[in-house]
Amino acid sequence: MSHLRSYRNAGLIPRASGAAVAALKTRAAAWDLDLIETPDALSMVIWGCELRLIPESDAVRLELSAPEMRLMGNLQDSATEIFAEAGLEVQWERVNTGALAPGLAVMRVVSVRQVTPGFTRVRLQGPEAARFGRDSLHFRLLLPQPGRRPVWPRIGETGRTIWPEGPDALHRPVYTVIAQQDDWLDFDIYQHKGSPTCDWALSAPEGQEVAIVGPGGGWCPEADRLVLFGDETALPAIARMLDLARGEVSAIIRADLHDLGALAADPRVRRADDLLAALADADIGGAYVWFASHAEEARQARGHLLSRGLTKKEFMAAAYWG
């Protein structure tokens, strides 16, 4: 597996073998990841990357490998954070100090238009657009505060990403790629009061510079049968997965009929006013269940699915807001 990875880095943590191992085990448990333990090393595999701890006589050696530079940067950032929380400093062989945060792409707003009564579609243009919305559904939009020039996050001397703070702090909502080509991508914003992104979209931002980070957030589940549940905030992701699903797929959505657009005529889609009741009544035998809504609804959905005997690998219940 390692010979397929083209990016590598390494670091050293002096005099901290036991603490480093404990820190990695704690984080793996929090992220629900399995560790690979051999007599010589302890490894964690995430995002298709590998972090290896190799105890030496008076230190612990870290070896990172990743299939692309963006993921290498994310892995280095996460590893630095994991061990810093345990009071340990990693002495990296290479740190790209001052570079833009891993996965960050600077884009320009091309157009903003109303597509349904409740949704606004934004088109961004930039040379890195093609890598978003492939193998992952989502990205983070980075918006400076009104009236401020953007200050983008950059890699610090320790390998951690340094995010601007105070008046330069960025709004960082997550959105779904609806469509993309080589140099542009589209995403939809659900309009609601009190949203900095909605206010920004209504401020005639065409021509402005923004940044996005990603992609991330998983892809359409590979399943012979897929059942999707979501409210308005999940509508763009559900629409994308209805296009991507390879097997049997259906969706139950709590949204205004006018906002469903073309999905209103899709026989695989139906509306429901109560997502939790719809979930309780649904035939989910042999299906992968995907649920996204308010945080409290997601929590209740998770408990309900576990009570029905589904394992954590057979469903996802995500909080899209709240």
TIDREN-496175 format. One record per residue (C-alpha): residue number from 1; x negated, y negated, z negated. Coordinates in nm, 4 decimals. Layout:
N
R   tifi         c1         c2         c3
R    NUM          X          Y          Z
...
//
This chain:
322
R   tifi         c1         c2         c3
R      1     0.0000     0.0000     0.0000
R      2    -0.2751    -0.2476    -0.0931
R      3    -0.4397    -0.2291     0.2492
R      4    -0.1318    -0.3983     0.3982
R      5    -0.1815    -0.7086     0.1824
R      6    -0.3935    -0.9775     0.3388
R      7    -0.4283    -1.2269     0.0504
R      8    -0.6223    -1.1628    -0.2693
R      9    -0.7424    -1.3518    -0.5743
R     10    -0.8910    -1.2587    -0.9098
R     11    -0.9405    -1.4067    -1.2522
R     12    -1.0852    -1.3325    -1.5943
R     13    -0.9404    -1.3641    -1.9455
R     14    -1.2273    -1.3494    -2.1969
R     15    -1.1953    -1.1442    -2.5177
R     16    -0.8209    -1.0804    -2.4976
R     17    -0.7497    -0.7272    -2.3832
R     18    -0.4725    -0.6383    -2.6272
R     19    -0.3024    -0.9785    -2.6118
R     20    -0.3059    -0.9823    -2.2303
R     21    -0.1536    -0.6353    -2.2076
R     22     0.1144    -0.7296    -2.4614
R     23     0.1976    -1.0494    -2.2710
R     24     0.2403    -0.8636    -1.9416
R     25     0.4570    -0.5960    -2.1021
R     26     0.6776    -0.8611    -2.2616
R     27     0.7323    -1.0401    -1.9314
R     28     0.7946    -0.7167    -1.7402
R     29     1.0631    -0.6245    -1.9926
R     30     1.2237    -0.9686    -1.9620
R     31     1.2298    -0.9379    -1.5826
R     32     1.3468    -0.5730    -1.5972
R     33     1.0385    -0.4538    -1.4068
R     34     0.8587    -0.1232    -1.4413
R     35     0.4860    -0.1285    -1.5060
R     36     0.2421     0.1176    -1.3531
R     37    -0.0061     0.2348    -1.6161
R     38    -0.3209     0.4341    -1.5427
R     39    -0.6303     0.5018    -1.7580
R     40    -0.8066     0.2111    -1.5850
R     41    -0.5382    -0.0529    -1.5208
R     42    -0.1890    -0.1859    -1.5844
R     43     0.0016    -0.3101    -1.2775
R     44     0.3188    -0.5089    -1.2170
R     45     0.4747    -0.5160    -0.8687
R     46     0.7051    -0.8076    -0.7824
R     47     0.8087    -0.9819    -0.4566
R     48     0.6047    -0.7223    -0.2682
R     49     0.2945    -0.8416    -0.4563
R     50     0.0807    -0.6743    -0.7210
R     51    -0.0744    -0.8082    -1.0416
R     52    -0.3316    -0.5723    -1.1962
R     53    -0.4888    -0.5958    -1.5418
R     54    -0.8226    -0.4169    -1.5692
R     55    -0.9778    -0.4085    -1.9212
R     56    -1.3540    -0.4625    -1.9287
R     57    -1.5997    -0.4517    -2.2169
R     58    -1.5434    -0.8083    -2.3396
R     59    -1.2625    -0.9391    -2.1135
R     60    -0.9652    -0.8519    -1.8945
R     61    -0.9915    -0.8848    -1.5194
R     62    -0.6852    -0.9871    -1.3163
R     63    -0.6506    -0.8849    -0.9526
R     64    -0.3718    -1.0329    -0.7391
R     65    -0.2682    -0.9182    -0.3926
R     66     0.0131    -1.0505    -0.1752
R     67     0.1343    -1.0246     0.1850
R     68     0.1406    -1.4037     0.2423
R     69    -0.0150    -1.7179     0.1014
R     70     0.3141    -1.8539    -0.0362
R     71     0.3691    -1.5415    -0.2453
R     72     0.0075    -1.5444    -0.3605
R     73     0.0591    -1.8963    -0.4909
R     74     0.3799    -1.7958    -0.6686
R     75     0.2085    -1.4960    -0.8243
R     76    -0.0883    -1.7028    -0.9442
R     77     0.1501    -1.9620    -1.0909
R     78     0.3525    -1.6944    -1.2718
R     79     0.0454    -1.5096    -1.3995
R     80    -0.1025    -1.8327    -1.5360
R     81     0.2270    -1.9044    -1.7145
R     82     0.2635    -1.5515    -1.8543
R     83    -0.0753    -1.5596    -2.0235
R     84    -0.0605    -1.9277    -2.1234
R     85     0.2523    -1.8493    -2.3261
R     86     0.0372    -1.6017    -2.5214
R     87    -0.2338    -1.8654    -2.5736
R     88    -0.4615    -1.7174    -2.3071
R     89    -0.6357    -1.9060    -2.0266
R     90    -0.7130    -1.7394    -1.6956
R     91    -1.0409    -1.8331    -1.5303
R     92    -0.9444    -1.7972    -1.1628
R     93    -1.1970    -1.7395    -0.8864
R     94    -0.9951    -1.9702    -0.6561
R     95    -0.7425    -2.2445    -0.7273
R     96    -0.6073    -2.4581    -0.4435
R     97    -0.6010    -2.7686    -0.6630
R     98    -0.3929    -3.0546    -0.5259
R     99    -0.2129    -2.8513    -0.2606
R    100     0.1644    -2.8685    -0.2327
R    101     0.3525    -2.6175    -0.4487
R    102     0.3699    -2.2648    -0.3031
R    103     0.6508    -2.2340    -0.0502
R    104     0.7176    -2.6083    -0.0313
R    105     0.8054    -2.7490     0.3111
R    106     0.8586    -3.1181     0.3811
R    107     1.1626    -3.1688     0.6057
R    108     1.3570    -3.4566     0.7606
R    109     1.7350    -3.4997     0.7475
R    110     1.8735    -3.4838     1.1019
R    111     2.2491    -3.4919     1.0455
R    112     2.5201    -3.4816     0.7788
R    113     2.8758    -3.3938     0.8789
R    114     3.2024    -3.2777     0.7273
R    115     3.2871    -2.9184     0.8293
R    116     3.5906    -2.8567     0.6034
R    117     3.7719    -3.0757     0.3492
R    118     3.5480    -2.9414     0.0726
R    119     3.2127    -2.8841     0.2452
R    120     2.9471    -3.1059     0.4010
R    121     2.6870    -2.9551     0.6340
R    122     2.3327    -3.0890     0.6362
R    123     2.0728    -3.0172     0.9029
R    124     1.7043    -3.0410     0.8128
R    125     1.4219    -3.0367     1.0661
R    126     1.0596    -2.9370     1.0181
R    127     0.7939    -2.7010     1.1550
R    128     0.8418    -2.4443     0.8750
R    129     1.2201    -2.4066     0.9078
R    130     1.1961    -2.0639     1.0706
R    131     1.0667    -1.8906     0.7586
R    132     1.3698    -1.9890     0.5504
R    133     1.6839    -1.7779     0.5491
R    134     1.4977    -1.4620     0.6537
R    135     1.4721    -1.1802     0.3995
R    136     1.6062    -1.4242     0.1361
R    137     1.9310    -1.6187     0.1382
R    138     1.8448    -1.9261    -0.0646
R    139     1.6070    -2.2181    -0.1144
R    140     1.5694    -2.5092    -0.3566
R    141     1.6368    -2.8565    -0.2271
R    142     1.4098    -3.1188    -0.3873
R    143     1.5560    -3.4674    -0.4090
R    144     1.3891    -3.7720    -0.5679
R    145     1.5966    -3.9923    -0.7899
R    146     1.7868    -4.2695    -0.6060
R    147     1.5566    -4.5514    -0.5044
R    148     1.2358    -4.3583    -0.5787
R    149     0.9735    -4.2508    -0.3272
R    150     0.9312    -3.8731    -0.3415
R    151     0.6493    -3.7254    -0.5473
R    152     0.6217    -3.3560    -0.4603
R    153     0.4965    -3.0850    -0.6980
R    154     0.1350    -2.9780    -0.6510
R    155    -0.0977    -2.7083    -0.7803
R    156    -0.2945    -2.8108    -1.0892
R    157    -0.6472    -2.7136    -1.1914
R    158    -0.5265    -2.4137    -1.3945
R    159    -0.3261    -2.2613    -1.1075
R    160     0.0088    -2.3786    -1.2446
R    161     0.2404    -2.5934    -1.0369
R    162     0.2719    -2.9459    -1.1801
R    163     0.6203    -3.0892    -1.1361
R    164     0.6773    -3.4664    -1.1487
R    165     0.8446    -3.5904    -1.4658
R    166     1.0204    -3.9017    -1.5941
R    167     1.1478    -4.1350    -1.3196
R    168     0.9803    -3.9143    -1.0562
R    169     1.1558    -3.5951    -1.1758
R    170     1.3267    -3.4144    -0.8907
R    171     1.6800    -3.2796    -0.8664
R    172     1.6369    -2.9098    -0.7717
R    173     1.9661    -2.7411    -0.6723
R    174     1.9795    -2.4068    -0.4894
R    175     2.1509    -2.3713    -0.1511
R    176     2.2105    -2.1029     0.1098
R    177     2.0772    -2.1183     0.4650
R    178     2.3813    -2.1050     0.6934
R    179     2.1912    -2.1069     1.0232
R    180     1.8425    -2.1801     1.1504
R    181     1.6181    -2.1952     1.4547
R    182     1.2448    -2.2481     1.4928
R    183     1.2432    -2.6086     1.3707
R    184     1.5770    -2.6678     1.1928
R    185     1.8107    -2.5179     0.9339
R    186     2.1651    -2.5884     0.8147
R    187     2.3136    -2.5632     0.4668
R    188     2.6535    -2.6499     0.3199
R    189     2.7221    -2.8596     0.0097
R    190     3.0430    -2.8023    -0.1857
R    191     3.1790    -3.1442    -0.2755
R    192     3.2507    -3.2075    -0.6417
R    193     3.2328    -3.5031    -0.8775
R    194     2.9196    -3.5668    -1.0786
R    195     2.6881    -3.3911    -0.8317
R    196     2.3633    -3.5768    -0.7465
R    197     2.3454    -3.3775    -0.4210
R    198     2.6969    -3.4799    -0.3184
R    199     2.6151    -3.8422    -0.3950
R    200     2.2983    -3.8116    -0.1872
R    201     2.4831    -3.6548     0.1075
R    202     2.7320    -3.9434     0.1048
R    203     2.4532    -4.2063     0.1032
R    204     2.3744    -4.1749     0.4780
R    205     2.0431    -3.9898     0.4250
R    206     1.9776    -3.9257     0.7951
R    207     1.6109    -3.9827     0.8668
R    208     1.5035    -3.9377     0.5052
R    209     1.2208    -3.7082     0.3976
R    210     1.3115    -3.4279     0.1569
R    211     1.1423    -3.1051     0.0560
R    212     1.2621    -2.7495     0.0152
R    213     1.0996    -2.4601    -0.1687
R    214     1.1452    -2.0931    -0.0930
R    215     1.2865    -1.8817     0.0446
R    216     1.4175    -1.6888    -0.2535
R    217     1.7176    -1.5348    -0.4192
R    218     1.7389    -1.1971    -0.2534
R    219     1.8837    -1.0757     0.0747
R    220     2.2056    -0.9073     0.1762
R    221     2.2223    -0.5790    -0.0215
R    222     2.1514    -0.2673     0.1805
R    223     2.4616    -0.0598     0.1149
R    224     2.6993     0.1622     0.3094
R    225     2.9814    -0.0238     0.1373
R    226     2.9568    -0.3774     0.0040
R    227     3.2259    -0.5665    -0.1911
R    228     3.1773    -0.9409    -0.2417
R    229     3.3476    -1.1672    -0.4986
R    230     3.2923    -1.5394    -0.5324
R    231     3.4336    -1.8871    -0.5785
R    232     3.3803    -2.1969    -0.3627
R    233     3.0150    -2.2300    -0.4626
R    234     2.9476    -1.8775    -0.3381
R    235     3.1320    -1.9247    -0.0084
R    236     2.8196    -2.0024     0.2027
R    237     2.6367    -1.6946     0.0693
R    238     2.9412    -1.4738     0.1263
R    239     2.9804    -1.6030     0.4813
R    240     2.6160    -1.5235     0.5519
R    241     2.6393    -1.1721     0.4073
R    242     2.9540    -1.0959     0.6071
R    243     2.7388    -1.1589     0.9155
R    244     2.4374    -0.9665     0.7860
R    245     2.5985    -0.6555     0.6327
R    246     2.5254    -0.3380     0.8252
R    247     2.7868    -0.1184     0.6614
R    248     3.1471    -0.1614     0.5514
R    249     3.1962    -0.5001     0.3851
R    250     3.4860    -0.6908     0.2311
R    251     3.5163    -1.0154     0.0376
R    252     3.7520    -1.1625    -0.2222
R    253     3.7158    -1.5398    -0.2525
R    254     3.8635    -1.8056    -0.4783
R    255     3.8640    -2.1117    -0.2552
R    256     4.1027    -2.3498    -0.0864
R    257     4.2422    -2.2027     0.2352
R    258     4.1206    -2.5063     0.4340
R    259     3.7633    -2.4442     0.3174
R    260     3.7559    -2.0851     0.4400
R    261     3.7265    -2.2029     0.7986
R    262     3.6854    -1.9110     1.0366
R    263     3.6881    -1.6689     0.7424
R    264     4.0592    -1.7360     0.6936
R    265     4.1276    -1.5188     1.0009
R    266     3.8708    -1.2507     0.9125
R    267     4.0516    -0.9268     0.8169
R    268     3.7678    -0.8416     0.5776
R    269     3.8438    -1.1491     0.3643
R    270     4.1251    -1.2253     0.1236
R    271     4.1892    -1.4998    -0.1294
R    272     4.2438    -1.4549    -0.5016
R    273     4.3196    -1.7107    -0.7710
R    274     4.1683    -1.4937    -1.0467
R    275     3.8363    -1.3321    -0.9548
R    276     3.8091    -1.1267    -1.2737
R    277     4.1575    -0.9821    -1.2273
R    278     4.0757    -0.9062    -0.8643
R    279     3.7563    -0.7339    -0.9738
R    280     3.9444    -0.5255    -1.2323
R    281     4.1968    -0.4138    -0.9685
R    282     3.9460    -0.3497    -0.6897
R    283     3.8447    -0.0091    -0.5597
R    284     3.4679    -0.0244    -0.6013
R    285     3.3933     0.3461    -0.5896
R    286     3.0717     0.4084    -0.4021
R    287     3.0218     0.0356    -0.3351
R    288     2.7566    -0.2178    -0.4204
R    289     2.9351    -0.5079    -0.5943
R    290     2.8169    -0.8669    -0.5532
R    291     2.9782    -1.1300    -0.7785
R    292     2.8952    -1.5018    -0.8045
R    293     3.0878    -1.7752    -0.9828
R    294     3.0861    -1.9747    -1.3077
R    295     2.8373    -1.8525    -1.5692
R    296     3.1070    -1.7272    -1.8079
R    297     3.2881    -1.5393    -1.5307
R    298     2.9604    -1.3830    -1.4201
R    299     2.8947    -1.2702    -1.7774
R    300     3.2391    -1.1101    -1.8040
R    301     3.2028    -0.9497    -1.4603
R    302     2.8693    -0.7995    -1.5638
R    303     3.0227    -0.6468    -1.8763
R    304     3.3211    -0.5153    -1.6819
R    305     3.1059    -0.3469    -1.4177
R    306     2.8844    -0.1844    -1.6783
R    307     3.1952    -0.0582    -1.8585
R    308     3.3098     0.1031    -1.5335
R    309     2.9884     0.3001    -1.5161
R    310     2.7919     0.1014    -1.2590
R    311     2.4199     0.0773    -1.3173
R    312     2.2242    -0.2471    -1.2850
R    313     2.1024    -0.1288    -0.9448
R    314     2.4608    -0.1005    -0.8169
R    315     2.5759    -0.4598    -0.8674
R    316     2.4748    -0.8222    -0.9051
R    317     2.6667    -1.0761    -1.1145
R    318     2.5165    -1.4221    -1.0766
R    319     2.5962    -1.7604    -1.2293
R    320     2.6158    -2.0133    -0.9456
R    321     2.7144    -2.2967    -1.1790
R    322     2.8031    -2.3779    -1.5393
//
